[in-house]
C-alpha cells in the first residue's frame, strides 16, 4: 500500500501535489471549525460583534496582515533573487582563470564585481582558443569604469554571444569604439574617457585623452551586463600601455587569433564548447596547477544550496513571528471579549449553552485571523513588487518575485496553527462566571 500511494503521488502533476498539500494544511482549520460550530448558528452574532468593534477589529487584522505579508514577501523575494542570479549566469558556460577562489571569479566575471586577480598568459589563452572542442574563447578584461558602468575589454564574438543582434547601432570596429549595455546612460555617438579603477577610488585622469565613441547598444538582458560598456580587449591593453595582442604587422587587428608573444594577459576567459559533453572534458583538462576551470552554474548552485538552508530558517522564523504576533492579537482578543462579556453573560443567563458562547468567540477570532491572512497575501504582493524594484536597481539583476505555492503553504500552515491557538480565548470566554459579568 505505501508503494502504491507513493506511485500515485509521483504520477500527479506538481500543481496537483501543491494543491493537495494546501488542502491538507488547511484541513485542521476545517475540522476544528466544523466541530466547534456543529449544531449552532453563531455567525449572526459574530457579524454584529465585527461591526460593533469594527475599528478595533481592523487594527487586529492590519497587525496580522503586516506580519503575514513580511513573512511571505521575504520568502518570495529570496526565490526571485535565486532565479535572477541563475538567469544572469546562463550565458557563461565555462570560465577559465588563474587558480584562486571560484566564488571571487564568479562575482568578477559574471556579476562584474571588481576584484584583483592574477592574469592568464598568452600561452594558456592560445591553448584554450586552439582546442579542438572550443567554439568560443573570449577574454574578459576589467578594471576601468565610466561613472557607475564597468568598462570590459573583450571580443565581438562575446558581445554577440551575450546580446545576439544589437538593439541599435553596430559592433565596434576599432579600438576607440564601444558597445554599451541596455541601461548605460549614454547615447549613440557619445564620447567618453574611462577612469582607471571602479567607484570612489577610480583615477579619472589616468588614461589621459583616450576617448571611446559609442557605436552600438546591446539588448536588455536583466543582468549586470546591462550596465557594462564593452570595448575591444586591445583597447584595454592599449590604454594601459601594454602590447596589443598581435604582432606589429597586424597591429590594427581586433579579436582572435591573438599572438601569444604579444598577449599581455587576461583575468578570465569565457569558454564555450561545440558539444555539451566537451564542457566537462574542458573543465577537467584546464583544472590544473596553472589554471582553474569551473562552471558558474555549479558554483551558483552551491551558493543557492546555502541560501536554501537560509530559506528554511527564514521560513521557520516567519512562521514563529507570525504566530507570536497572532498570539499577541489573541491575547488582545481575550481583553476585548471583556468589552462584550456582559452580552455573552446575558446569553448564558437566557439559556445559551457554554458551547454556543465558545463557538461565537472562536468563530470571531478565526474570521479575524482569516481576513488578516488574506490581507497579508495582498501586503506580500505589494511588498515583493517594491523590494524587487529596489534589489534590481541595486544589483542590476532583474528580480521578478511573485507569490507562489510555497507562500500559500506558509499562510495555510499559519492559519491552521493560529486557529488552534484561538481555542484558548474561546475557552476563557465561555467559562467566565455569569453572575460576575452581569453585575459588571
C-alpha positions as a LaTeX table, in Angstrom:
\begin{tabular}{lrrr}
\hline
Residue & $x$ (\AA) & $y$ (\AA) & $z$ (\AA) \\
\hline
Unk1 & 0.00 & 0.00 & 0.00 \\
Unk2 & 2.72 & 2.60 & 0.81 \\
Unk3 & 4.37 & 1.89 & $-2.55$ \\
Unk4 & 1.03 & 2.30 & $-4.33$ \\
Unk5 & 0.43 & 5.64 & $-2.61$ \\
Unk6 & 3.96 & 6.73 & $-3.44$ \\
Unk7 & 3.46 & 5.82 & $-7.09$ \\
Unk8 & 0.11 & 7.62 & $-7.17$ \\
Unk9 & 1.68 & 10.74 & $-5.64$ \\
Unk10 & 4.55 & 10.64 & $-8.14$ \\
Unk11 & 2.07 & 10.38 & $-11.01$ \\
Unk12 & 0.41 & 13.67 & $-10.05$ \\
Unk13 & 1.47 & 16.95 & $-11.62$ \\
Unk14 & 3.42 & 19.42 & $-9.42$ \\
Unk15 & 0.41 & 21.76 & $-9.36$ \\
Unk16 & $-1.84$ & 18.92 & $-8.17$ \\
Unk17 & 0.65 & 17.96 & $-5.46$ \\
Unk18 & 0.87 & 21.58 & $-4.28$ \\
Unk19 & $-2.92$ & 21.89 & $-4.24$ \\
Unk20 & $-3.24$ & 18.72 & $-2.15$ \\
Unk21 & $-0.60$ & 19.98 & 0.30 \\
Unk22 & $-2.53$ & 23.25 & 0.59 \\
Unk23 & $-5.76$ & 21.39 & 1.38 \\
Unk24 & $-4.00$ & 19.20 & 3.95 \\
Unk25 & $-2.55$ & 22.27 & 5.66 \\
Unk26 & $-6.00$ & 23.86 & 5.84 \\
Unk27 & $-7.68$ & 20.65 & 6.93 \\
Unk28 & $-7.15$ & 21.24 & 10.70 \\
Unk29 & $-8.94$ & 24.58 & 10.37 \\
Unk30 & $-11.87$ & 22.99 & 8.56 \\
Unk31 & $-12.12$ & 20.09 & 11.02 \\
Unk32 & $-11.91$ & 22.29 & 14.12 \\
Unk33 & $-14.39$ & 24.76 & 12.64 \\
Unk34 & $-16.87$ & 22.02 & 11.80 \\
Unk35 & $-16.64$ & 20.60 & 15.34 \\
Unk36 & $-16.88$ & 23.96 & 17.10 \\
Unk37 & $-19.95$ & 25.29 & 15.24 \\
Unk38 & $-21.73$ & 21.94 & 14.86 \\
Unk39 & $-25.39$ & 22.36 & 15.90 \\
Unk40 & $-25.18$ & 26.16 & 16.31 \\
Unk41 & $-25.57$ & 29.30 & 14.24 \\
Unk42 & $-23.07$ & 31.74 & 15.75 \\
Unk43 & $-22.44$ & 33.86 & 12.66 \\
Unk44 & $-25.26$ & 36.45 & 13.02 \\
Unk45 & $-23.87$ & 37.33 & 16.44 \\
Unk46 & $-20.28$ & 37.23 & 15.13 \\
Unk47 & $-21.25$ & 39.62 & 12.34 \\
Unk48 & $-22.72$ & 42.01 & 14.91 \\
Unk49 & $-19.53$ & 41.86 & 17.00 \\
Unk50 & $-17.39$ & 42.53 & 13.95 \\
Unk51 & $-19.41$ & 45.61 & 13.12 \\
Unk52 & $-19.76$ & 46.86 & 16.69 \\
Unk53 & $-16.00$ & 46.82 & 17.30 \\
Unk54 & $-15.00$ & 47.41 & 13.68 \\
Unk55 & $-12.09$ & 49.77 & 14.29 \\
Unk56 & $-10.50$ & 47.54 & 16.90 \\
Unk57 & $-11.07$ & 44.55 & 14.64 \\
Unk58 & $-9.47$ & 46.43 & 11.75 \\
Unk59 & $-6.39$ & 47.11 & 13.87 \\
Unk60 & $-6.05$ & 43.41 & 14.66 \\
Unk61 & $-6.47$ & 42.49 & 11.00 \\
Unk62 & $-3.80$ & 45.00 & 9.98 \\
Unk63 & $-1.34$ & 43.63 & 12.54 \\
Unk64 & $-1.84$ & 40.09 & 11.26 \\
Unk65 & $-1.66$ & 41.24 & 7.63 \\
Unk66 & 1.65 & 43.04 & 8.13 \\
Unk67 & 3.16 & 40.04 & 9.90 \\
Unk68 & 1.99 & 37.61 & 7.21 \\
Unk69 & 2.93 & 39.99 & 4.38 \\
Unk70 & 6.51 & 40.45 & 5.59 \\
Unk71 & 6.96 & 36.70 & 6.01 \\
Unk72 & 5.66 & 35.64 & 2.60 \\
Unk73 & 7.32 & 38.64 & 0.94 \\
Unk74 & 10.77 & 37.66 & 2.18 \\
Unk75 & 10.33 & 34.05 & 1.07 \\
Unk76 & 9.10 & 35.08 & $-2.40$ \\
Unk77 & 11.92 & 37.61 & $-2.70$ \\
Unk78 & 14.55 & 35.00 & $-1.91$ \\
Unk79 & 13.18 & 32.75 & $-4.65$ \\
Unk80 & 13.07 & 35.64 & $-7.13$ \\
Unk81 & 16.69 & 36.52 & $-6.34$ \\
Unk82 & 17.77 & 32.91 & $-6.92$ \\
Unk83 & 16.04 & 32.86 & $-10.29$ \\
Unk84 & 17.53 & 36.24 & $-11.22$ \\
Unk85 & 21.10 & 35.26 & $-10.35$ \\
Unk86 & 20.70 & 31.97 & $-12.23$ \\
Unk87 & 19.41 & 33.81 & $-15.30$ \\
Unk88 & 22.41 & 36.17 & $-15.16$ \\
Unk89 & 24.79 & 33.19 & $-15.33$ \\
Unk90 & 23.05 & 31.38 & $-18.20$ \\
Unk91 & 25.40 & 32.69 & $-20.90$ \\
Unk92 & 28.54 & 31.67 & $-19.02$ \\
Unk93 & 29.12 & 28.00 & $-19.76$ \\
Unk94 & 32.70 & 27.63 & $-18.51$ \\
Unk95 & 35.15 & 30.11 & $-17.01$ \\
Unk96 & 38.91 & 29.57 & $-17.04$ \\
Unk97 & 41.03 & 31.77 & $-14.78$ \\
Unk98 & 44.20 & 31.66 & $-12.72$ \\
Unk99 & 43.99 & 29.45 & $-9.61$ \\
Unk100 & 42.11 & 31.06 & $-6.75$ \\
Unk101 & 38.58 & 31.37 & $-5.44$ \\
Unk102 & 35.82 & 30.22 & $-7.76$ \\
Unk103 & 33.32 & 32.46 & $-5.97$ \\
Unk104 & 35.58 & 35.50 & $-6.40$ \\
Unk105 & 35.92 & 34.83 & $-10.13$ \\
Unk106 & 32.19 & 34.15 & $-10.42$ \\
Unk107 & 31.41 & 37.54 & $-8.90$ \\
Unk108 & 34.05 & 39.27 & $-11.04$ \\
Unk109 & 33.46 & 37.64 & $-14.44$ \\
Unk110 & 29.69 & 37.10 & $-14.31$ \\
Unk111 & 28.39 & 39.75 & $-11.92$ \\
Unk112 & 31.08 & 42.35 & $-12.63$ \\
Unk113 & 32.17 & 42.90 & $-9.04$ \\
Unk114 & 35.69 & 44.39 & $-9.13$ \\
Unk115 & 38.46 & 42.11 & $-7.88$ \\
Unk116 & 42.23 & 41.89 & $-8.18$ \\
Unk117 & 43.22 & 38.52 & $-9.60$ \\
Unk118 & 46.24 & 37.09 & $-11.48$ \\
Unk119 & 46.24 & 37.05 & $-15.27$ \\
Unk120 & 46.27 & 34.16 & $-17.69$ \\
Unk121 & 49.22 & 34.20 & $-20.09$ \\
Unk122 & 49.08 & 34.23 & $-23.88$ \\
Unk123 & 50.27 & 30.62 & $-24.00$ \\
Unk124 & 47.38 & 29.48 & $-21.83$ \\
Unk125 & 44.88 & 31.53 & $-23.81$ \\
Unk126 & 46.21 & 30.07 & $-27.05$ \\
Unk127 & 45.93 & 26.56 & $-25.65$ \\
Unk128 & 42.28 & 27.21 & $-24.80$ \\
Unk129 & 41.35 & 29.01 & $-28.01$ \\
Unk130 & 43.02 & 26.42 & $-30.24$ \\
Unk131 & 41.44 & 23.43 & $-28.52$ \\
Unk132 & 39.55 & 21.17 & $-30.92$ \\
Unk133 & 36.27 & 21.38 & $-28.98$ \\
Unk134 & 36.26 & 25.13 & $-28.21$ \\
Unk135 & 33.90 & 27.23 & $-30.31$ \\
Unk136 & 34.35 & 30.46 & $-28.32$ \\
Unk137 & 37.21 & 31.62 & $-26.11$ \\
Unk138 & 36.61 & 35.25 & $-25.15$ \\
Unk139 & 38.96 & 37.19 & $-22.87$ \\
Unk140 & 37.24 & 39.24 & $-20.15$ \\
Unk141 & 39.45 & 42.12 & $-19.06$ \\
Unk142 & 38.14 & 44.56 & $-16.45$ \\
Unk143 & 39.46 & 47.27 & $-14.19$ \\
Unk144 & 38.29 & 50.53 & $-15.80$ \\
Unk145 & 34.95 & 52.29 & $-15.48$ \\
Unk146 & 32.85 & 55.20 & $-16.61$ \\
Unk147 & 30.53 & 56.55 & $-13.93$ \\
Unk148 & 28.75 & 53.51 & $-12.48$ \\
Unk149 & 29.48 & 51.38 & $-15.55$ \\
Unk150 & 32.42 & 48.97 & $-15.68$ \\
Unk151 & 34.42 & 49.06 & $-18.92$ \\
Unk152 & 35.09 & 45.49 & $-20.07$ \\
Unk153 & 37.60 & 44.52 & $-22.73$ \\
Unk154 & 36.55 & 41.53 & $-24.83$ \\
Unk155 & 35.83 & 40.43 & $-28.39$ \\
Unk156 & 32.99 & 40.99 & $-30.84$ \\
Unk157 & 32.07 & 37.31 & $-30.63$ \\
Unk158 & 31.49 & 37.68 & $-26.90$ \\
Unk159 & 29.18 & 40.67 & $-27.45$ \\
Unk160 & 27.19 & 38.63 & $-29.96$ \\
Unk161 & 27.10 & 35.71 & $-27.54$ \\
Unk162 & 25.65 & 37.93 & $-24.80$ \\
Unk163 & 23.22 & 40.01 & $-26.83$ \\
Unk164 & 22.58 & 38.32 & $-30.14$ \\
Unk165 & 21.67 & 41.09 & $-32.52$ \\
Unk166 & 22.31 & 44.55 & $-31.12$ \\
Unk167 & 19.27 & 46.61 & $-30.17$ \\
Unk168 & 20.63 & 49.58 & $-32.12$ \\
Unk169 & 23.85 & 50.54 & $-33.84$ \\
Unk170 & 26.72 & 48.32 & $-34.88$ \\
Unk171 & 29.61 & 46.31 & $-33.46$ \\
Unk172 & 32.83 & 48.08 & $-32.55$ \\
Unk173 & 35.29 & 48.07 & $-35.45$ \\
Unk174 & 38.23 & 49.95 & $-33.96$ \\
Unk175 & 39.96 & 50.30 & $-30.60$ \\
Unk176 & 38.18 & 53.59 & $-29.86$ \\
Unk177 & 34.64 & 52.30 & $-30.36$ \\
Unk178 & 32.36 & 50.84 & $-27.69$ \\
Unk179 & 29.12 & 48.87 & $-27.41$ \\
Unk180 & 27.10 & 49.68 & $-24.31$ \\
Unk181 & 24.63 & 47.71 & $-22.22$ \\
Unk182 & 20.92 & 48.44 & $-22.39$ \\
Unk183 & 20.88 & 50.53 & $-19.19$ \\
Unk184 & 24.05 & 52.59 & $-19.69$ \\
Unk185 & 23.06 & 56.30 & $-19.70$ \\
Unk186 & 24.83 & 57.16 & $-22.96$ \\
Unk187 & 23.55 & 57.72 & $-26.48$ \\
Unk188 & 24.92 & 56.52 & $-29.81$ \\
Unk189 & 27.67 & 58.85 & $-30.94$ \\
Unk190 & 28.56 & 59.93 & $-27.39$ \\
Unk191 & 32.22 & 60.01 & $-26.45$ \\
Unk192 & 33.71 & 59.34 & $-23.03$ \\
Unk193 & 37.02 & 58.69 & $-21.29$ \\
Unk194 & 37.31 & 55.73 & $-18.93$ \\
Unk195 & 38.65 & 56.07 & $-15.41$ \\
Unk196 & 41.21 & 53.64 & $-14.03$ \\
Unk197 & 39.56 & 51.62 & $-11.29$ \\
Unk198 & 35.98 & 51.45 & $-10.06$ \\
Unk199 & 33.97 & 53.53 & $-7.61$ \\
Unk200 & 35.32 & 56.20 & $-5.30$ \\
Unk201 & 38.93 & 55.03 & $-5.76$ \\
Unk202 & 38.82 & 55.44 & $-9.57$ \\
Unk203 & 41.52 & 57.64 & $-11.12$ \\
Unk204 & 39.71 & 59.79 & $-13.66$ \\
Unk205 & 42.78 & 61.33 & $-15.30$ \\
Unk206 & 44.85 & 58.17 & $-15.52$ \\
Unk207 & 44.08 & 57.46 & $-19.18$ \\
Unk208 & 44.51 & 60.98 & $-20.49$ \\
Unk209 & 42.60 & 61.73 & $-23.69$ \\
Unk210 & 41.95 & 58.10 & $-24.71$ \\
Unk211 & 38.29 & 58.55 & $-25.69$ \\
Unk212 & 35.74 & 55.96 & $-26.79$ \\
Unk213 & 32.77 & 56.56 & $-29.08$ \\
Unk214 & 29.52 & 54.64 & $-28.53$ \\
Unk215 & 28.50 & 52.84 & $-31.73$ \\
Unk216 & 26.01 & 50.22 & $-30.51$ \\
Unk217 & 23.70 & 49.17 & $-27.69$ \\
Unk218 & 23.00 & 45.59 & $-26.60$ \\
Unk219 & 19.61 & 44.05 & $-25.95$ \\
Unk220 & 18.20 & 44.23 & $-22.43$ \\
Unk221 & 19.25 & 41.07 & $-20.57$ \\
Unk222 & 18.25 & 41.70 & $-16.96$ \\
Unk223 & 21.83 & 41.10 & $-15.80$ \\
Unk224 & 24.69 & 43.31 & $-14.53$ \\
Unk225 & 25.93 & 43.41 & $-18.13$ \\
Unk226 & 23.12 & 45.87 & $-18.89$ \\
Unk227 & 25.27 & 48.44 & $-17.06$ \\
Unk228 & 28.53 & 47.42 & $-18.73$ \\
Unk229 & 30.47 & 49.12 & $-21.52$ \\
Unk230 & 32.18 & 46.65 & $-23.84$ \\
Unk231 & 35.24 & 47.67 & $-25.82$ \\
Unk232 & 37.84 & 45.68 & $-27.78$ \\
Unk233 & 40.23 & 43.97 & $-25.39$ \\
Unk234 & 43.03 & 45.55 & $-27.44$ \\
Unk235 & 41.78 & 48.96 & $-26.26$ \\
Unk236 & 42.11 & 47.98 & $-22.60$ \\
Unk237 & 45.67 & 46.82 & $-23.24$ \\
Unk238 & 46.46 & 49.91 & $-25.29$ \\
Unk239 & 45.17 & 52.40 & $-22.73$ \\
Unk240 & 47.37 & 50.77 & $-20.08$ \\
Unk241 & 50.46 & 50.90 & $-22.29$ \\
Unk242 & 50.63 & 47.16 & $-22.91$ \\
Unk243 & 51.13 & 45.11 & $-26.03$ \\
Unk244 & 48.05 & 44.79 & $-28.24$ \\
Unk245 & 47.87 & 41.02 & $-28.53$ \\
Unk246 & 49.04 & 40.97 & $-32.16$ \\
Unk247 & 52.34 & 41.08 & $-33.97$ \\
Unk248 & 53.43 & 44.52 & $-35.31$ \\
Unk249 & 52.34 & 43.69 & $-38.86$ \\
Unk250 & 48.77 & 43.11 & $-37.56$ \\
Unk251 & 48.71 & 45.99 & $-35.11$ \\
Unk252 & 45.22 & 47.18 & $-36.15$ \\
Unk253 & 43.55 & 43.77 & $-35.92$ \\
Unk254 & 40.72 & 43.25 & $-33.43$ \\
Unk255 & 39.93 & 39.92 & $-31.87$ \\
Unk256 & 41.40 & 36.46 & $-32.35$ \\
Unk257 & 43.67 & 34.95 & $-33.30$ \\
Unk258 & 46.00 & 36.50 & $-30.74$ \\
Unk259 & 49.77 & 36.15 & $-30.76$ \\
Unk260 & 50.99 & 34.61 & $-27.52$ \\
Unk261 & 54.20 & 36.66 & $-27.59$ \\
Unk262 & 52.21 & 39.91 & $-27.60$ \\
Unk263 & 49.32 & 38.83 & $-25.33$ \\
Unk264 & 49.55 & 40.86 & $-22.08$ \\
Unk265 & 47.19 & 38.60 & $-20.15$ \\
Unk266 & 43.53 & 38.48 & $-19.15$ \\
Unk267 & 41.84 & 37.86 & $-15.79$ \\
Unk268 & 39.36 & 35.33 & $-17.20$ \\
Unk269 & 38.32 & 33.55 & $-20.37$ \\
Unk270 & 34.76 & 32.60 & $-21.21$ \\
Unk271 & 34.83 & 29.20 & $-22.89$ \\
Unk272 & 32.05 & 27.62 & $-24.89$ \\
Unk273 & 32.39 & 24.14 & $-26.32$ \\
Unk274 & 30.90 & 22.85 & $-29.54$ \\
Unk275 & 29.26 & 19.96 & $-27.66$ \\
Unk276 & 27.74 & 19.83 & $-24.18$ \\
Unk277 & 29.86 & 16.86 & $-23.10$ \\
Unk278 & 33.01 & 18.68 & $-24.18$ \\
Unk279 & 32.46 & 21.31 & $-21.45$ \\
Unk280 & 33.13 & 18.66 & $-18.82$ \\
Unk281 & 36.22 & 17.47 & $-20.63$ \\
Unk282 & 37.50 & 21.04 & $-20.89$ \\
Unk283 & 36.85 & 21.69 & $-17.21$ \\
Unk284 & 38.85 & 18.59 & $-16.32$ \\
Unk285 & 41.67 & 19.45 & $-18.71$ \\
Unk286 & 42.09 & 23.04 & $-17.52$ \\
Unk287 & 41.73 & 22.32 & $-13.81$ \\
Unk288 & 45.42 & 22.08 & $-13.08$ \\
Unk289 & 48.25 & 23.84 & $-11.30$ \\
Unk290 & 48.34 & 26.97 & $-13.50$ \\
Unk291 & 44.64 & 27.30 & $-14.37$ \\
Unk292 & 41.26 & 26.99 & $-12.70$ \\
Unk293 & 38.21 & 25.94 & $-14.75$ \\
Unk294 & 34.70 & 25.94 & $-13.30$ \\
Unk295 & 31.06 & 26.05 & $-14.27$ \\
Unk296 & 29.48 & 29.27 & $-12.95$ \\
Unk297 & 26.17 & 27.44 & $-12.74$ \\
Unk298 & 27.67 & 24.79 & $-10.46$ \\
Unk299 & 29.22 & 27.38 & $-8.15$ \\
Unk300 & 25.94 & 29.26 & $-8.10$ \\
Unk301 & 24.10 & 26.03 & $-7.27$ \\
Unk302 & 26.32 & 25.61 & $-4.20$ \\
Unk303 & 25.54 & 29.16 & $-3.14$ \\
Unk304 & 21.84 & 28.52 & $-3.73$ \\
Unk305 & 22.11 & 25.39 & $-1.62$ \\
Unk306 & 23.40 & 27.53 & 1.21 \\
Unk307 & 20.62 & 30.02 & 0.52 \\
Unk308 & 18.21 & 27.08 & 0.64 \\
Unk309 & 19.28 & 26.40 & 4.21 \\
Unk310 & 18.82 & 30.09 & 4.94 \\
Unk311 & 15.42 & 29.89 & 3.30 \\
Unk312 & 14.37 & 27.11 & 5.68 \\
Unk313 & 15.49 & 29.20 & 8.63 \\
Unk314 & 13.67 & 32.22 & 7.22 \\
Unk315 & 10.51 & 30.16 & 6.77 \\
Unk316 & 10.60 & 28.95 & 10.37 \\
Unk317 & 11.34 & 32.47 & 11.63 \\
Unk318 & 8.48 & 33.84 & 9.53 \\
Unk319 & 6.03 & 31.31 & 10.98 \\
Unk320 & 7.25 & 31.91 & 14.53 \\
Unk321 & 7.00 & 35.68 & 14.07 \\
Unk322 & 3.50 & 35.39 & 12.65 \\
Unk323 & 2.39 & 33.09 & 15.44 \\
Unk324 & 3.84 & 35.42 & 18.08 \\
Unk325 & 2.06 & 38.39 & 16.53 \\
Unk326 & $-1.18$ & 36.45 & 16.32 \\
Unk327 & $-0.74$ & 35.20 & 19.89 \\
Unk328 & $-0.46$ & 38.84 & 20.91 \\
Unk329 & $-3.58$ & 39.62 & 18.92 \\
Unk330 & $-5.42$ & 36.72 & 20.53 \\
Unk331 & $-4.30$ & 37.95 & 23.94 \\
Unk332 & $-5.82$ & 41.25 & 22.94 \\
Unk333 & $-8.97$ & 39.39 & 21.99 \\
Unk334 & $-9.15$ & 37.96 & 25.50 \\
Unk335 & $-9.17$ & 41.53 & 26.75 \\
Unk336 & $-11.58$ & 42.58 & 24.01 \\
Unk337 & $-14.06$ & 39.89 & 25.00 \\
Unk338 & $-14.36$ & 41.67 & 28.35 \\
Unk339 & $-15.99$ & 44.52 & 26.40 \\
Unk340 & $-18.84$ & 42.28 & 25.39 \\
Unk341 & $-18.61$ & 39.87 & 28.35 \\
Unk342 & $-21.94$ & 41.25 & 29.70 \\
Unk343 & $-23.64$ & 40.43 & 26.39 \\
Unk344 & $-22.27$ & 36.89 & 26.45 \\
Unk345 & $-23.27$ & 36.52 & 30.10 \\
Unk346 & $-26.78$ & 37.68 & 29.21 \\
Unk347 & $-26.92$ & 34.97 & 26.54 \\
Unk348 & $-25.85$ & 32.43 & 29.14 \\
Unk349 & $-28.50$ & 33.70 & 31.54 \\
Unk350 & $-31.17$ & 33.33 & 28.85 \\
Unk351 & $-30.20$ & 29.71 & 28.42 \\
Unk352 & $-27.46$ & 29.71 & 25.77 \\
Unk353 & $-25.05$ & 26.83 & 26.46 \\
Unk354 & $-21.38$ & 27.36 & 27.02 \\
Unk355 & $-20.63$ & 25.67 & 23.72 \\
Unk356 & $-22.57$ & 28.39 & 21.88 \\
Unk357 & $-20.52$ & 31.11 & 23.56 \\
Unk358 & $-17.39$ & 29.08 & 22.78 \\
Unk359 & $-18.45$ & 28.85 & 19.11 \\
Unk360 & $-19.15$ & 32.60 & 18.91 \\
Unk361 & $-15.80$ & 33.67 & 20.34 \\
Unk362 & $-13.79$ & 31.11 & 18.35 \\
Unk363 & $-15.58$ & 31.97 & 15.08 \\
Unk364 & $-15.00$ & 35.66 & 15.78 \\
Unk365 & $-11.25$ & 35.07 & 16.29 \\
Unk366 & $-10.99$ & 32.70 & 13.31 \\
Unk367 & $-12.59$ & 35.25 & 10.99 \\
Unk368 & $-10.14$ & 37.93 & 12.13 \\
Unk369 & $-7.24$ & 35.52 & 11.52 \\
Unk370 & $-8.56$ & 34.52 & 8.09 \\
Unk371 & $-9.14$ & 38.12 & 7.00 \\
Unk372 & $-5.68$ & 39.08 & 8.26 \\
Unk373 & $-4.06$ & 36.19 & 6.38 \\
Unk374 & $-5.81$ & 37.08 & 3.11 \\
Unk375 & $-4.88$ & 40.73 & 3.54 \\
Unk376 & $-1.34$ & 39.58 & 4.34 \\
Unk377 & $-1.07$ & 37.95 & 0.92 \\
Unk378 & $-2.02$ & 41.28 & $-0.65$ \\
Unk379 & 0.57 & 43.06 & 1.53 \\
Unk380 & 3.13 & 40.44 & 0.50 \\
Unk381 & 2.43 & 41.01 & $-3.20$ \\
Unk382 & 2.85 & 44.77 & $-2.81$ \\
Unk383 & 5.98 & 44.43 & $-0.66$ \\
Unk384 & 7.51 & 41.95 & $-3.09$ \\
Unk385 & 6.96 & 44.28 & $-6.03$ \\
Unk386 & 8.60 & 47.18 & $-4.20$ \\
Unk387 & 11.55 & 45.13 & $-2.90$ \\
Unk388 & 12.08 & 43.59 & $-6.36$ \\
Unk389 & 12.47 & 47.05 & $-7.89$ \\
Unk390 & 14.92 & 48.07 & $-5.18$ \\
Unk391 & 17.02 & 44.89 & $-5.50$ \\
Unk392 & 17.03 & 45.18 & $-9.31$ \\
Unk393 & 18.18 & 48.80 & $-9.10$ \\
Unk394 & 20.91 & 47.99 & $-6.57$ \\
Unk395 & 22.28 & 44.81 & $-8.16$ \\
Unk396 & 21.37 & 45.21 & $-11.86$ \\
Unk397 & 19.97 & 41.67 & $-11.65$ \\
Unk398 & 16.40 & 41.55 & $-12.89$ \\
Unk399 & 14.37 & 40.12 & $-10.00$ \\
Unk400 & 10.82 & 39.03 & $-10.71$ \\
Unk401 & 9.34 & 37.78 & $-7.47$ \\
Unk402 & 5.73 & 36.69 & $-7.20$ \\
Unk403 & 3.53 & 34.75 & $-4.81$ \\
Unk404 & 3.56 & 31.02 & $-5.48$ \\
Unk405 & 2.62 & 27.74 & $-3.81$ \\
Unk406 & 5.28 & 27.91 & $-1.07$ \\
Unk407 & 3.85 & 31.20 & 0.16 \\
Unk408 & 0.30 & 29.80 & 0.08 \\
Unk409 & 1.51 & 26.79 & 2.05 \\
Unk410 & 3.16 & 29.08 & 4.58 \\
Unk411 & $-0.04$ & 31.08 & 5.07 \\
Unk412 & $-2.19$ & 27.94 & 5.25 \\
Unk413 & 0.04 & 26.47 & 7.94 \\
Unk414 & $-0.06$ & 29.75 & 9.82 \\
Unk415 & $-3.87$ & 29.91 & 9.70 \\
Unk416 & $-4.29$ & 26.33 & 10.93 \\
Unk417 & $-1.85$ & 26.83 & 13.79 \\
Unk418 & $-3.34$ & 30.11 & 14.95 \\
Unk419 & $-6.98$ & 28.99 & 14.82 \\
Unk420 & $-5.95$ & 26.18 & 17.14 \\
Unk421 & $-4.43$ & 28.79 & 19.46 \\
Unk422 & $-7.73$ & 30.70 & 19.20 \\
Unk423 & $-9.40$ & 27.89 & 21.11 \\
Unk424 & $-7.83$ & 29.36 & 24.27 \\
Unk425 & $-9.61$ & 32.76 & 24.32 \\
Unk426 & $-12.82$ & 31.00 & 23.32 \\
Unk427 & $-12.48$ & 28.64 & 26.27 \\
Unk428 & $-11.71$ & 31.53 & 28.65 \\
Unk429 & $-14.76$ & 33.49 & 27.46 \\
Unk430 & $-17.10$ & 30.51 & 27.74 \\
Unk431 & $-16.08$ & 29.70 & 31.31 \\
Unk432 & $-16.35$ & 33.18 & 32.82 \\
Unk433 & $-18.75$ & 33.46 & 35.78 \\
Unk434 & $-22.17$ & 34.61 & 34.54 \\
Unk435 & $-23.21$ & 36.48 & 37.69 \\
Unk436 & $-19.98$ & 38.45 & 37.90 \\
Unk437 & $-20.20$ & 39.56 & 34.27 \\
Unk438 & $-23.85$ & 40.54 & 34.61 \\
Unk439 & $-23.10$ & 42.69 & 37.65 \\
Unk440 & $-20.16$ & 44.29 & 35.84 \\
\hline
\end{tabular}
